[in-house]
Amino acid sequence: MTRQQALNEIWKRLLLVLCLSMAVCAAFFFLPEGPGRVGVLVFLIGNIGGYVSVHRGLAELNDAEIVELSASWWAIVAPPFIGGVLALTMFLLFLSNILAGDLFPTFTPDTDASKGVESLADQHADGMRDYAKLLFWSFVAGFNQKYVVDIINSVKGKP
């Protein structure tokens, strides 16, 4: 398989991953407000950031790496999925106020929020700007996965 054929195969798969992520994201975005909606959007935006990161990284790969990547669905699906998981991790850092400041979103629990761990699904950003910050940082978490790992390591190192 030539480099161009392998790239075409990768682009088709990446486009499929992106379309599926966007379709699920749109479905959750336009559904009525409900528990877990914000977390699902965070996960999906992180997926899209991971997708963009993979797409941008293709230019840096040599021919053998491109051909090898085109033979594996897992190598194409895993980075966006991990981006979604890391976006959810950032969401938890925001909710816990471990990561706070003017650049980061703030949250308000629903007035009828659940008690216990279920209350995580009942958290909402304080307004439009905070939602924009949340979605931006979710994308960044997927796009630059090392950033979130660095934050976790810096938190881990503090007493």
ABEGO torsion letter per residue (X at the ends): XBAAAAAAAAAAAAAAAAAAAAAAAAAAAABBBBBGAAAAAAAAAAAAAAAAAAAAAAAABBAAAAAAAAABAAAAAAAAAAAAAAAAAAAAAAAAGABBEAABBBBBBBAABBBEAAAAAABBBAEAAAAAAAAAAAAAAAABAAAAAAAAAAAAABX
